[in-house]
């Protein structure tokens, strides 16, 4: 049980930080737009990455720094594009609404969720390498309980963030509030892109 709790606490401490993926899940939850699909992609991806780290794939990633560099620059490009798109979208208050009236296509939401997850080099460093290394300190059998805790933490977090976001909808009932949210999301994306670019 202690291994599970350690995994849960470690996983949550890494995932709760405000980042591109969390900002997107929050936005989709507020818009009530394909929340189930976005949450499922983010949570399932995290589970895959956690298990990859625990099985030792992190050692392979650690020996292929060029792969992380490729992902890093792809991530910079995508986050820059997404951040600028959010800032441009904020100029038109009439196109936004918390009731999901202007929901994007499911395919677009899915592609963005996949890109924000898998084109983020920090996901490989934090989830695969760091969690994998910490899991290794729990022994041969304990590491799998640790992984279970981390996986549960990820599923609970994304589910709560995506489906719980609707509780904030009354605060975002006005178009101006959505403009502010899009500006904040755009700035977060561009800040993360800049941090990635600067290494």
C-alpha positions as CSV (number, residue, x, y, z in Angstrom):
1,X,0.0,0.0,0.0
2,X,2.9,2.4,0.8
3,X,4.2,1.8,-2.8
4,X,0.9,2.7,-4.3
5,X,0.6,5.9,-2.2
6,X,4.1,6.9,-3.1
7,X,3.4,6.4,-6.8
8,X,0.1,8.4,-6.4
9,X,1.8,11.3,-4.6
10,X,4.8,11.4,-7.0
11,X,2.6,11.1,-10.1
12,X,0.3,13.9,-9.0
13,X,3.2,16.2,-8.0
14,X,4.5,15.9,-11.6
15,X,1.2,16.2,-13.4
16,X,-0.5,19.0,-11.5
17,X,1.8,21.7,-12.7
18,X,0.2,24.1,-15.2
19,X,1.3,23.1,-18.6
20,X,0.2,23.0,-22.2
21,X,-1.6,19.6,-21.8
22,X,-3.5,20.7,-18.6
23,X,-4.4,24.0,-20.1
24,X,-5.9,22.3,-23.1
25,X,-7.9,19.7,-21.0
26,X,-9.2,22.6,-18.9
27,X,-10.3,24.5,-22.0
28,X,-12.1,21.5,-23.5
29,X,-13.8,20.8,-20.2
30,X,-15.0,24.4,-19.9
31,X,-16.3,24.3,-23.5
32,X,-17.8,20.8,-22.9
33,X,-16.2,19.8,-26.2
34,X,-15.1,16.2,-26.7
35,X,-14.1,16.0,-23.0
36,X,-14.3,12.2,-22.8
37,X,-12.0,11.7,-25.8
38,X,-9.4,14.3,-24.7
39,X,-9.4,13.0,-21.1
40,X,-9.0,9.4,-22.4
41,X,-6.1,10.3,-24.7
42,X,-4.2,12.2,-22.0
43,X,-4.8,9.6,-19.3
44,X,-4.1,6.6,-21.5
45,X,-0.9,8.2,-22.8
46,X,0.3,8.9,-19.3
47,X,-0.4,5.2,-18.3
48,X,1.6,4.1,-21.4
49,X,4.5,6.4,-20.6
50,X,4.5,5.5,-16.9
51,X,4.6,1.8,-17.7
52,X,7.4,2.4,-20.3
53,X,9.5,4.1,-17.6
54,X,8.9,1.3,-15.1
55,X,9.9,-1.4,-17.6
56,X,13.2,0.3,-18.2
57,X,12.5,2.1,-21.6
58,X,13.7,5.2,-19.9
59,X,17.3,3.8,-20.2
60,X,16.9,3.7,-24.0
61,X,15.5,7.3,-24.1
62,X,18.4,8.3,-21.9
63,X,20.9,6.9,-24.4
64,X,19.2,8.6,-27.4
65,X,19.5,12.4,-26.7
66,X,19.0,13.2,-30.4
67,X,15.4,11.8,-30.1
68,X,14.6,14.1,-27.3
69,X,16.0,17.0,-29.3
70,X,13.8,16.2,-32.3
71,X,10.7,16.0,-30.0
72,X,11.8,19.3,-28.3
73,X,11.9,21.3,-31.5
74,X,8.7,19.7,-32.8
75,X,7.1,20.7,-29.5
76,X,8.5,24.3,-29.8
77,X,6.9,24.6,-33.2
78,X,3.5,23.1,-32.2
79,X,3.3,25.1,-28.9
80,X,4.2,28.3,-30.7
81,X,1.5,27.7,-33.3
82,X,-1.1,26.8,-30.7
83,X,-0.2,29.8,-28.5
84,X,-0.5,32.2,-31.3
85,X,-3.8,30.6,-32.4
86,X,-5.2,31.1,-28.9
87,X,-4.1,34.8,-28.9
88,X,-5.7,35.3,-32.3
89,X,-8.9,33.5,-31.2
90,X,-9.1,35.8,-28.2
91,X,-9.7,38.8,-30.6
92,X,-13.1,37.5,-31.5
93,X,-15.3,37.3,-28.4
94,X,-18.3,36.4,-30.4
95,X,-16.8,33.0,-31.4
96,X,-16.4,31.8,-27.8
97,X,-18.9,30.3,-25.4
98,X,-18.8,28.1,-22.3
99,X,-21.9,26.1,-23.6
100,X,-19.8,24.5,-26.3
101,X,-21.9,26.0,-29.2
102,X,-18.8,26.4,-31.3
103,X,-17.2,23.1,-30.5
104,X,-14.3,22.0,-32.7
105,X,-14.4,18.7,-34.6
106,X,-13.6,15.6,-32.6
107,X,-10.7,14.8,-35.0
108,X,-9.2,18.3,-34.3
109,X,-9.5,17.8,-30.6
110,X,-8.0,14.4,-30.7
111,X,-5.0,15.5,-32.8
112,X,-4.3,18.4,-30.5
113,X,-4.5,16.3,-27.4
114,X,-2.1,13.7,-28.9
115,X,0.3,16.5,-30.1
116,X,0.3,18.3,-26.7
117,X,1.1,15.0,-25.0
118,X,3.6,13.3,-27.3
119,X,5.4,16.4,-28.6
120,X,6.3,17.5,-25.1
121,X,9.9,16.4,-24.3
122,X,9.2,17.0,-20.6
123,X,6.8,14.1,-20.7
124,X,9.7,11.8,-21.5
125,X,12.0,13.3,-19.0
126,X,9.4,13.5,-16.1
127,X,7.1,10.5,-16.8
128,X,9.5,8.0,-18.4
129,X,12.9,8.8,-16.9
130,X,12.1,10.4,-13.5
131,X,9.1,8.2,-12.6
132,X,10.8,5.2,-14.0
133,X,13.9,5.9,-11.9
134,X,11.9,6.5,-8.7
135,X,9.9,3.4,-9.3
136,X,13.1,1.4,-9.5
137,X,13.9,2.3,-5.9
138,X,10.8,0.4,-4.7
139,X,12.2,-3.0,-5.6
140,X,11.2,-5.6,-8.1
141,X,7.6,-6.0,-7.0
142,X,7.2,-2.6,-5.3
143,X,7.8,-0.7,-8.5
144,X,4.7,-2.1,-10.1
145,X,2.6,-1.0,-7.1
146,X,4.3,2.4,-7.4
147,X,3.4,2.4,-11.1
148,X,-0.2,1.6,-10.3
149,X,-0.4,4.5,-7.9
150,X,1.1,6.9,-10.5
151,X,-1.4,5.6,-13.1
152,X,-4.4,6.1,-10.8
153,X,-3.2,9.6,-10.0
154,X,-3.0,10.4,-13.7
155,X,-6.5,9.1,-14.5
156,X,-8.0,10.8,-11.5
157,X,-6.3,14.1,-12.3
158,X,-7.3,14.3,-16.0
159,X,-10.8,13.1,-15.3
160,X,-11.3,15.6,-12.5
161,X,-9.8,18.4,-14.6
162,X,-11.8,17.7,-17.7
163,X,-15.1,16.9,-16.2
164,X,-14.8,19.2,-13.2
165,X,-14.0,22.2,-15.3
166,X,-17.7,22.7,-16.0
167,X,-18.1,23.9,-12.4
168,X,-16.2,27.0,-13.5
169,X,-18.5,27.6,-16.5
170,X,-20.7,30.2,-14.6
171,X,-17.5,32.3,-14.1
172,X,-16.9,32.2,-17.8
173,X,-20.4,32.9,-19.0
174,X,-19.4,36.2,-20.5
175,X,-17.4,36.3,-23.8
176,X,-14.8,38.7,-22.2
177,X,-13.9,36.0,-19.7
178,X,-13.3,33.5,-22.5
179,X,-11.1,36.1,-24.2
180,X,-9.0,36.4,-21.0
181,X,-8.8,32.6,-20.7
182,X,-7.6,32.3,-24.3
183,X,-5.0,35.0,-23.7
184,X,-3.8,33.2,-20.6
185,X,-3.6,29.8,-22.4
186,X,-1.8,31.4,-25.4
187,X,0.7,33.0,-23.1
188,X,1.3,29.7,-21.2
189,X,1.8,27.9,-24.5
190,X,4.3,30.5,-25.7
191,X,6.1,30.6,-22.4
192,X,6.5,26.8,-22.5
193,X,7.7,27.0,-26.1
194,X,10.3,29.6,-25.2
195,X,11.5,27.5,-22.2
196,X,11.8,24.5,-24.4
197,X,13.7,26.5,-27.1
198,X,16.1,27.9,-24.6
199,X,16.8,24.4,-23.3
